[in-house]
Amino acid sequence: MSTIDQSRLLLMRSSILNQNVALQRAAGRGAAGGAEGAEGGADFSTAINNALQQVNAQQTKASELTESYERGDTHDIVSVMIERQKASLGFETTLQVRNKLLSAYRDIMNMPV
């Protein structure tokens, strides 16, 4: 049987805690170490809602530019196509995130208890 080196164990613990603090800072949550509970859920739903609103705004902008070009109000086809590509990319990203979330949900629901 091997013995546990306490100094090595404490060093690993310290490293894990430092990584956790760095990840929390990167996520914009500061170094709060307590349980987040409903606040974490609110942050996630707010982030998703904001992302969907941005994608919707980009879709609306692209539609308006397209209609403006079709009416002859503008002749800048390059900006119209760039905005349409941005809208398309945002929509595709939203679909991929949705697919990943559904896949994760299915995986969690299929876990044995």
URSULNOR-V229271 format. One record per residue. N is the residue number from 0. D_CENTER is the distance of its C-alpha to the mean C-alpha in Angstrom with 2 decimals. Layout:
n:N d_center:D_CENTER
n:N d_center:D_CENTER
//
This chain:
n:0 d_center:45.34
n:1 d_center:43.26
n:2 d_center:42.96
n:3 d_center:39.79
n:4 d_center:39.62
n:5 d_center:38.53
n:6 d_center:37.75
n:7 d_center:35.47
n:8 d_center:33.73
n:9 d_center:33.26
n:10 d_center:31.97
n:11 d_center:29.31
n:12 d_center:28.36
n:13 d_center:28.17
n:14 d_center:25.99
n:15 d_center:23.49
n:16 d_center:23.50
n:17 d_center:23.02
n:18 d_center:20.00
n:19 d_center:18.54
n:20 d_center:19.34
n:21 d_center:17.81
n:22 d_center:14.45
n:23 d_center:14.65
n:24 d_center:15.65
n:25 d_center:12.82
n:26 d_center:10.39
n:27 d_center:12.87
n:28 d_center:14.72
n:29 d_center:17.98
n:30 d_center:20.28
n:31 d_center:20.81
n:32 d_center:22.00
n:33 d_center:22.65
n:34 d_center:21.15
n:35 d_center:18.35
n:36 d_center:19.08
n:37 d_center:18.19
n:38 d_center:16.57
n:39 d_center:13.60
n:40 d_center:13.36
n:41 d_center:13.77
n:42 d_center:10.99
n:43 d_center:8.50
n:44 d_center:10.43
n:45 d_center:10.69
n:46 d_center:7.10
n:47 d_center:7.09
n:48 d_center:10.57
n:49 d_center:10.13
n:50 d_center:7.92
n:51 d_center:10.67
n:52 d_center:13.30
n:53 d_center:12.52
n:54 d_center:12.76
n:55 d_center:15.85
n:56 d_center:17.33
n:57 d_center:17.06
n:58 d_center:18.73
n:59 d_center:21.36
n:60 d_center:22.09
n:61 d_center:22.58
n:62 d_center:24.83
n:63 d_center:26.84
n:64 d_center:27.43
n:65 d_center:28.47
n:66 d_center:30.85
n:67 d_center:32.20
n:68 d_center:32.97
n:69 d_center:34.61
n:70 d_center:36.77
n:71 d_center:37.82
n:72 d_center:36.52
n:73 d_center:34.78
n:74 d_center:35.71
n:75 d_center:32.70
n:76 d_center:31.38
n:77 d_center:29.24
n:78 d_center:27.02
n:79 d_center:26.88
n:80 d_center:25.78
n:81 d_center:23.17
n:82 d_center:21.61
n:83 d_center:21.87
n:84 d_center:20.14
n:85 d_center:17.22
n:86 d_center:17.05
n:87 d_center:17.44
n:88 d_center:14.71
n:89 d_center:12.18
n:90 d_center:13.67
n:91 d_center:13.65
n:92 d_center:9.97
n:93 d_center:9.54
n:94 d_center:12.27
n:95 d_center:10.99
n:96 d_center:7.83
n:97 d_center:10.59
n:98 d_center:12.95
n:99 d_center:11.12
n:100 d_center:10.72
n:101 d_center:14.37
n:102 d_center:15.47
n:103 d_center:14.29
n:104 d_center:16.01
n:105 d_center:19.07
n:106 d_center:19.27
n:107 d_center:19.30
n:108 d_center:21.83
n:109 d_center:23.98
n:110 d_center:24.28
n:111 d_center:27.89
n:112 d_center:28.74
//
